[in-house]
Amino acid sequence: MSDAVNKPAHYQGEGVECIDAIRAALGQDGFIAYCRGNAIKYAWRAGKKHGDVWEDMSKAAVYAGWAAEASK
């Protein structure tokens, strides 16, 4: 079963998660900026694309958490 917030099936490929490839390609500062931007995007559009505020805000929280973790 796919988890649309934490592990969406459409972001898996060849044994690598897309977010891990992005982290490797952008380096720490770029990855933090990417995550912060996505957190803003999901919070901004919450409920407007699919009508699911919970899912969008959960995705915003995941990206904010990744940015915070990478900032340690």
Secondary structure in CASP SS format (residue, H / E / C, confidence):
PFRMAT SS
TARGET T0000
AUTHOR 0000-0000-0000
METHOD secondary structure of the structure
MODEL  1
M C 1.00
S C 1.00
D E 1.00
A C 1.00
V C 1.00
N C 1.00
K E 1.00
P C 1.00
A H 1.00
H H 1.00
Y H 1.00
Q E 1.00
G E 1.00
E C 1.00
G C 1.00
V E 1.00
E E 1.00
C H 1.00
I H 1.00
D H 1.00
A H 1.00
I H 1.00
R H 1.00
A H 1.00
A H 1.00
L H 1.00
G H 1.00
Q H 1.00
D H 1.00
G H 1.00
F H 1.00
I H 1.00
A H 1.00
Y H 1.00
C H 1.00
R H 1.00
G H 1.00
N H 1.00
A H 1.00
I H 1.00
K H 1.00
Y H 1.00
A H 1.00
W H 1.00
R C 1.00
A C 1.00
G C 1.00
K C 1.00
K C 1.00
H C 1.00
G C 1.00
D C 1.00
V H 1.00
W H 1.00
E H 1.00
D H 1.00
M H 1.00
S H 1.00
K H 1.00
A H 1.00
A H 1.00
V H 1.00
Y H 1.00
A H 1.00
G H 1.00
W H 1.00
A H 1.00
A H 1.00
E H 1.00
A H 1.00
S C 1.00
K C 1.00
END
